[in-house]
């Protein structure tokens, strides 16, 4: 089977699963090459993609972010939100496994990369999928340290596959959709984000409120209607 046929079939798998934003990047071009090799061995490429938030999930995230702390609905909505995250992450991993299984059937070593952890689960990756997606041309790292995509801002969830397959012609060039407006830092209620670019952003302070994602002005799914606040 020719490389071109494999590329076409990978594209078909993604489109069949309603994934419209994906790319494959050579491992040699990545700043986290050694970290990836240290875990997954002698792989050649990383295929990365993202699934944008649905309108329903985004509105639930906005509702969760706007709840008054200690309100009756807070615990219930938090529970639903986390369960939905697990469903979405499971779907991302299912698609990753489908692509990986196809590449294995073509004779290439392949393995899905576990998606980002959720609260209460240990983080499994010593490298950032955001940096991989950035080098693949899918978006740029924003001031909120999320992947900022042109169409959806930071309101996406990423997936990835490592493989010994080497694709050709997928390089889109790097982009920077972030407007660097620092609205995310302005609204951050815990000080996890600041306007001082030379300071380390504190993930220990992050409470997963999602305000920085919701207020981001980039993308067609921007939900900022002037009602958000950091209280």
N, C-alpha and C positions, 0 to 999 in steps of 0.2 A: 504493500500500500504506500503511495507517495505521500510526502509531507503535506502537499496541498490538499489531498483527500482527507487526511487526519484533521487539518485545520477546519475544513468545511464541516466535518462531522462533529467536532467539538462545538463549533458555532451553532449547529442544529440542536445539539443537546441543550445549550443555554437558551436558545430561542423557544424551544419546546417547553421549557420551565419558566418562561416569562422573564428571563434574565437578559437585559438588553445592554448592559454595561460590563464588559469583561476584556481582559487582555492577558497576554503571556509575555513575561519579561525574562531575559537571560539572567541566570544567577550571577554571572561575572560582573554584571553592571550594578549589582545591589551592594549597598554599604553593610548589609547584614549577612553577607555571603558566608562568612566563617561560622556565624551562629547557626545558620540553617544547615550547613554541612556537618556541624558538630552533632546535630540531632538526626538528620535524615540521610546522611551519607553522601555519596557521589551523585547528586542530582544536578541537572543542567538548567532547569527553568522553573519558574513559579507562575502558575495561572491564577489570576486574582479577579474577583468579580464582586458586585454588590447588589443587594436587593433593597430598593427604597421602601420606606415605611408606607403602609397603606393609610388612607385617610382616617379610617376608624382607629387604628393603632396610634396615629399621631395625635388625634383628638383626645384619646385616653391619656396619652403621655402629657398633653397640655393640661388636662383636668387634674391629673395627679400632681403636676407641678404647682398648680394654683390652689390646692387644698390648704386650708389653715391647719397648722400643726396641732395635733390632738383632736381633730374633728372626728365625728362618728364614722364617716366614710373612709377615713384615711387608711386604716389597716386593711379594710376590705378591698379598696382600689389598689393598694400596694400589692396585695396577694394576687389579684387578677393580672396586674401588670407583669409581675414576675413570671407567672404561668404562661402568659402570652409570649414573653421573651424566650422562654424555653421552647415553645412551639415554633417560633420563627427561627431560632438557632438550629433546631432539629431539621427544619426544611433546608436551611443553608448547608448543613452537613450532609443531608441526603443528596442534594445536587452535586456537592463536591465528590461524594462517593461515586455517583453515576459517571462523572467525568473521569475520575481516577480508574474506575473499573474498565471503562472503554479504552483508555490509554494502555492499561495492562494487557487487554486483549490484543492490542497492536504490537505487543512485545516490549513496551517501555515501563520501567519501574515507576510507580506512581503511588501517591499517598495523600489523602485529604489532610489539611492542617486544621486542627480543632479551632473553633471560632472563639471569639473573645469571651472571657469568663463573665458570669453574672454575680451579683452580690451573694456572698455565702459560699462561693466556690473558688477554689484556689486557681490563680492564674497559671496557665500551663505553658505559656510561650515566653522565652527570653528575648524576643524580637518583636517589632511592631509591624502588623499588617498595613498600617497607615503608610509607612515609609515604602513598602513594596508597591502599594497601589499608586503612590505618588510617582515612583519611578516608571510604573506601567502607563502613566498618562491618564489615569482615571480621575484625578483630583489633586488637591494640594493640602498640606497640613495647615490647619487654621490656627488662629490665636487661642482657641479653646482646646488645642491639641487633638482635634478630631479630623477625619478626612472631610474636606469640603469639596463637594462635587458641583459642577456647573448647574445641573438641573434640579438637584434636591438639597443643596447645602450639605449639612452634616447629618441629615435625617436618613441614614442608610445603615445597613449591617453588611459587613464584608465576609467573604469566604475565600478559600485559596486551596490550591493543589500543588504539591511539589512533584516533579517528574524528570526522568532522564530524557524525555522527548525535547528536541530543540525546534521551536517554531521559527518561521521566517515571516517578516513583514507585518508584525503586530505592533511595532513601536509607534506610539502616538505622539511622543514628545511630552515633556513635563509641562504642567499648567499650574496656575495659582489663582483659583477662583475666589479665595478669601479677600474680602474688601478691607481687612485690617482696620475695621471701624471700632473695635474693642467694645461693642455692645455686650459681648459675652462676659468680658471682665467687669463691666459696669453692673450687670445684673447678678453676678455670682454672689450668693448670700453667705458663703463661708470663707471667701478669700482664697479659694483654690486657684483662681485665675486673677492675674494682675496685669496692669499695663506696662510693667517693667519687664521688657523683653530679655534683659540680661539675668533675670532671676529664675530659679527653678520653680516650675509650676508644681504645686503641692497636691498630689493625688490623695494623700492621706486626709486632706481636708474635704475632698469631694464627697458630697452626700448623694450623688446620682439623681439630683433633682431634675435634670434635663433642661433647665432654663436656658443654658447656653446654646443648646441645639435648637430650641423653639424660637428664640429671638433672632437667630442668625438671618440676615436679610438676603442671603444667597439662595437662589433656586425657586422653582415654581411652587414648592410646598411650604413656603414661608408662612408661619401662622401668627406673626406678630400683629396684633390688632390694637396695640396701645394699652392693653389691660394687664400685661404682665408686670410683676414687681418682684422684688427679692425679699419680701417680708415673710 
